[in-house]
Amino acid sequence: MSRLLDGRVALVTGAGRGLGRAFAEHLASLGCHIGVHGMREHGPSEYGEGTTLTDTAKAIAEAHGVKTVRVLGDLTVAADVERVVQTVSAELGPVDVLVHNAGGDIAAAGGKPNPNDAVMIKEIDVRAVLDRNLLSTILVCQQTARVMMPRKSGRIITISSIAAFKGNENSAIYSTAKAAVVEYTRCLAAQLRPFNITVNSLAPGDTRTGRFLGTRHVPEDRLVEEGTLDRVGLVDEVTRVVEFFAGPLGDFVTGQVLRVDGGSQIWPA
């Protein structure tokens, strides 16, 4: 059971660090060969979670006895997306599992816009946040679905956010982009049902990645690891949900969004 995805090929975008790296590691531990995507070769070093994307891909391969390929690309550019998917397919085989993790709230020039709200954020930042989160999701899912459809098999997992479900005055554009990712996921799921391809979204809450801890003050009582759900989630607690969507338990589950946030939001999605 520990290698329940043995021999399958997974493409994980934004896999250089944080949750993306953890998704790639977990799928590799289940036997997947991994396309390790990143936008910058030295992205893993930005928050002290590695050195280069090349080294990250190599480390995953060695740790789990699978094949990996490192692929760089700007996923807001259709030609780059096509090259990324084609490279993974040529090196490892057709993509069976897509985890589209690339995006986030730091896409704007110079880093995360502050405030990322409905009034003050600049046009260039609006476009950057929307493109990195929504446009990249559309382009990557489109390209990967074209690979999966002829084989009538595949799993697509988008990474949204609990920000998509609640108005937030300081992250309006990011929240809007992630809400659109959720709706796109549902629409794509409806379209791909006849092709036996599931499409679901994982919506994390606060998670203790290197970037999360390195860019904000977190009260000590939220950094405990047990005894309460009123805390920042562990990376592994989020990562395990990908196994559900990608593995046998998710065979008949599609068009769903699962919030992984310890119950910080408790109402119908």
Secondary structure as a PSIPRED ss2 file (coil, helix, strand):
# PSIPRED VFORMAT (PSIPRED V4.0)

   1 M C   1.000  0.000  0.000
   2 S C   1.000  0.000  0.000
   3 R C   1.000  0.000  0.000
   4 L C   1.000  0.000  0.000
   5 L C   1.000  0.000  0.000
   6 D C   1.000  0.000  0.000
   7 G C   1.000  0.000  0.000
   8 R C   1.000  0.000  0.000
   9 V E   0.000  0.000  1.000
  10 A E   0.000  0.000  1.000
  11 L E   0.000  0.000  1.000
  12 V E   0.000  0.000  1.000
  13 T E   0.000  0.000  1.000
  14 G C   1.000  0.000  0.000
  15 A C   1.000  0.000  0.000
  16 G C   1.000  0.000  0.000
  17 R C   1.000  0.000  0.000
  18 G H   0.000  1.000  0.000
  19 L H   0.000  1.000  0.000
  20 G H   0.000  1.000  0.000
  21 R H   0.000  1.000  0.000
  22 A H   0.000  1.000  0.000
  23 F H   0.000  1.000  0.000
  24 A H   0.000  1.000  0.000
  25 E H   0.000  1.000  0.000
  26 H H   0.000  1.000  0.000
  27 L H   0.000  1.000  0.000
  28 A H   0.000  1.000  0.000
  29 S H   0.000  1.000  0.000
  30 L C   1.000  0.000  0.000
  31 G C   1.000  0.000  0.000
  32 C C   1.000  0.000  0.000
  33 H E   0.000  0.000  1.000
  34 I E   0.000  0.000  1.000
  35 G E   0.000  0.000  1.000
  36 V E   0.000  0.000  1.000
  37 H E   0.000  0.000  1.000
  38 G E   0.000  0.000  1.000
  39 M C   1.000  0.000  0.000
  40 R C   1.000  0.000  0.000
  41 E C   1.000  0.000  0.000
  42 H C   1.000  0.000  0.000
  43 G H   0.000  1.000  0.000
  44 P H   0.000  1.000  0.000
  45 S H   0.000  1.000  0.000
  46 E C   1.000  0.000  0.000
  47 Y C   1.000  0.000  0.000
  48 G C   1.000  0.000  0.000
  49 E C   1.000  0.000  0.000
  50 G C   1.000  0.000  0.000
  51 T C   1.000  0.000  0.000
  52 T C   1.000  0.000  0.000
  53 L H   0.000  1.000  0.000
  54 T H   0.000  1.000  0.000
  55 D H   0.000  1.000  0.000
  56 T H   0.000  1.000  0.000
  57 A H   0.000  1.000  0.000
  58 K H   0.000  1.000  0.000
  59 A H   0.000  1.000  0.000
  60 I H   0.000  1.000  0.000
  61 A H   0.000  1.000  0.000
  62 E H   0.000  1.000  0.000
  63 A H   0.000  1.000  0.000
  64 H H   0.000  1.000  0.000
  65 G C   1.000  0.000  0.000
  66 V C   1.000  0.000  0.000
  67 K C   1.000  0.000  0.000
  68 T E   0.000  0.000  1.000
  69 V E   0.000  0.000  1.000
  70 R E   0.000  0.000  1.000
  71 V E   0.000  0.000  1.000
  72 L E   0.000  0.000  1.000
  73 G C   1.000  0.000  0.000
  74 D C   1.000  0.000  0.000
  75 L C   1.000  0.000  0.000
  76 T C   1.000  0.000  0.000
  77 V C   1.000  0.000  0.000
  78 A H   0.000  1.000  0.000
  79 A H   0.000  1.000  0.000
  80 D H   0.000  1.000  0.000
  81 V H   0.000  1.000  0.000
  82 E H   0.000  1.000  0.000
  83 R H   0.000  1.000  0.000
  84 V H   0.000  1.000  0.000
  85 V H   0.000  1.000  0.000
  86 Q H   0.000  1.000  0.000
  87 T H   0.000  1.000  0.000
  88 V H   0.000  1.000  0.000
  89 S H   0.000  1.000  0.000
  90 A H   0.000  1.000  0.000
  91 E H   0.000  1.000  0.000
  92 L H   0.000  1.000  0.000
  93 G C   1.000  0.000  0.000
  94 P C   1.000  0.000  0.000
  95 V C   1.000  0.000  0.000
  96 D C   1.000  0.000  0.000
  97 V E   0.000  0.000  1.000
  98 L E   0.000  0.000  1.000
  99 V E   0.000  0.000  1.000
 100 H E   0.000  0.000  1.000
 101 N C   1.000  0.000  0.000
 102 A C   1.000  0.000  0.000
 103 G C   1.000  0.000  0.000
 104 G C   1.000  0.000  0.000
 105 D C   1.000  0.000  0.000
 106 I C   1.000  0.000  0.000
 107 A C   1.000  0.000  0.000
 108 A C   1.000  0.000  0.000
 109 A C   1.000  0.000  0.000
 110 G C   1.000  0.000  0.000
 111 G C   1.000  0.000  0.000
 112 K C   1.000  0.000  0.000
 113 P C   1.000  0.000  0.000
 114 N C   1.000  0.000  0.000
 115 P C   1.000  0.000  0.000
 116 N E   0.000  0.000  1.000
 117 D C   1.000  0.000  0.000
 118 A C   1.000  0.000  0.000
 119 V C   1.000  0.000  0.000
 120 M C   1.000  0.000  0.000
 121 I C   1.000  0.000  0.000
 122 K C   1.000  0.000  0.000
 123 E H   0.000  1.000  0.000
 124 I H   0.000  1.000  0.000
 125 D H   0.000  1.000  0.000
 126 V H   0.000  1.000  0.000
 127 R H   0.000  1.000  0.000
 128 A H   0.000  1.000  0.000
 129 V H   0.000  1.000  0.000
 130 L H   0.000  1.000  0.000
 131 D H   0.000  1.000  0.000
 132 R H   0.000  1.000  0.000
 133 N H   0.000  1.000  0.000
 134 L H   0.000  1.000  0.000
 135 L H   0.000  1.000  0.000
 136 S H   0.000  1.000  0.000
 137 T H   0.000  1.000  0.000
 138 I H   0.000  1.000  0.000
 139 L H   0.000  1.000  0.000
 140 V H   0.000  1.000  0.000
 141 C H   0.000  1.000  0.000
 142 Q H   0.000  1.000  0.000
 143 Q H   0.000  1.000  0.000
 144 T H   0.000  1.000  0.000
 145 A H   0.000  1.000  0.000
 146 R H   0.000  1.000  0.000
 147 V H   0.000  1.000  0.000
 148 M H   0.000  1.000  0.000
 149 M H   0.000  1.000  0.000
 150 P H   0.000  1.000  0.000
 151 R H   0.000  1.000  0.000
 152 K C   1.000  0.000  0.000
 153 S C   1.000  0.000  0.000
 154 G E   0.000  0.000  1.000
 155 R E   0.000  0.000  1.000
 156 I E   0.000  0.000  1.000
 157 I E   0.000  0.000  1.000
 158 T E   0.000  0.000  1.000
 159 I E   0.000  0.000  1.000
 160 S C   1.000  0.000  0.000
 161 S C   1.000  0.000  0.000
 162 I H   0.000  1.000  0.000
 163 A H   0.000  1.000  0.000
 164 A H   0.000  1.000  0.000
 165 F H   0.000  1.000  0.000
 166 K C   1.000  0.000  0.000
 167 G C   1.000  0.000  0.000
 168 N C   1.000  0.000  0.000
 169 E C   1.000  0.000  0.000
 170 N C   1.000  0.000  0.000
 171 S E   0.000  0.000  1.000
 172 A H   0.000  1.000  0.000
 173 I H   0.000  1.000  0.000
 174 Y H   0.000  1.000  0.000
 175 S H   0.000  1.000  0.000
 176 T H   0.000  1.000  0.000
 177 A H   0.000  1.000  0.000
 178 K H   0.000  1.000  0.000
 179 A H   0.000  1.000  0.000
 180 A H   0.000  1.000  0.000
 181 V H   0.000  1.000  0.000
 182 V H   0.000  1.000  0.000
 183 E H   0.000  1.000  0.000
 184 Y H   0.000  1.000  0.000
 185 T H   0.000  1.000  0.000
 186 R H   0.000  1.000  0.000
 187 C H   0.000  1.000  0.000
 188 L H   0.000  1.000  0.000
 189 A H   0.000  1.000  0.000
 190 A H   0.000  1.000  0.000
 191 Q H   0.000  1.000  0.000
 192 L H   0.000  1.000  0.000
 193 R H   0.000  1.000  0.000
 194 P H   0.000  1.000  0.000
 195 F H   0.000  1.000  0.000
 196 N C   1.000  0.000  0.000
 197 I E   0.000  0.000  1.000
 198 T E   0.000  0.000  1.000
 199 V E   0.000  0.000  1.000
 200 N E   0.000  0.000  1.000
 201 S E   0.000  0.000  1.000
 202 L E   0.000  0.000  1.000
 203 A E   0.000  0.000  1.000
 204 P E   0.000  0.000  1.000
 205 G C   1.000  0.000  0.000
 206 D C   1.000  0.000  0.000
 207 T E   0.000  0.000  1.000
 208 R C   1.000  0.000  0.000
 209 T C   1.000  0.000  0.000
 210 G H   0.000  1.000  0.000
 211 R H   0.000  1.000  0.000
 212 F H   0.000  1.000  0.000
 213 L H   0.000  1.000  0.000
 214 G H   0.000  1.000  0.000
 215 T C   1.000  0.000  0.000
 216 R C   1.000  0.000  0.000
 217 H C   1.000  0.000  0.000
 218 V C   1.000  0.000  0.000
 219 P C   1.000  0.000  0.000
 220 E H   0.000  1.000  0.000
 221 D H   0.000  1.000  0.000
 222 R H   0.000  1.000  0.000
 223 L C   1.000  0.000  0.000
 224 V C   1.000  0.000  0.000
 225 E C   1.000  0.000  0.000
 226 E C   1.000  0.000  0.000
 227 G C   1.000  0.000  0.000
 228 T C   1.000  0.000  0.000
 229 L C   1.000  0.000  0.000
 230 D C   1.000  0.000  0.000
 231 R C   1.000  0.000  0.000
 232 V C   1.000  0.000  0.000
 233 G E   0.000  0.000  1.000
 234 L C   1.000  0.000  0.000
 235 V H   0.000  1.000  0.000
 236 D H   0.000  1.000  0.000
 237 E H   0.000  1.000  0.000
 238 V H   0.000  1.000  0.000
 239 T H   0.000  1.000  0.000
 240 R H   0.000  1.000  0.000
 241 V H   0.000  1.000  0.000
 242 V H   0.000  1.000  0.000
 243 E H   0.000  1.000  0.000
 244 F H   0.000  1.000  0.000
 245 F H   0.000  1.000  0.000
 246 A H   0.000  1.000  0.000
 247 G C   1.000  0.000  0.000
 248 P H   0.000  1.000  0.000
 249 L H   0.000  1.000  0.000
 250 G H   0.000  1.000  0.000
 251 D C   1.000  0.000  0.000
 252 F C   1.000  0.000  0.000
 253 V C   1.000  0.000  0.000
 254 T C   1.000  0.000  0.000
 255 G C   1.000  0.000  0.000
 256 Q C   1.000  0.000  0.000
 257 V E   0.000  0.000  1.000
 258 L E   0.000  0.000  1.000
 259 R E   0.000  0.000  1.000
 260 V E   0.000  0.000  1.000
 261 D C   1.000  0.000  0.000
 262 G C   1.000  0.000  0.000
 263 G C   1.000  0.000  0.000
 264 S C   1.000  0.000  0.000
 265 Q C   1.000  0.000  0.000
 266 I C   1.000  0.000  0.000
 267 W C   1.000  0.000  0.000
 268 P C   1.000  0.000  0.000
 269 A C   1.000  0.000  0.000
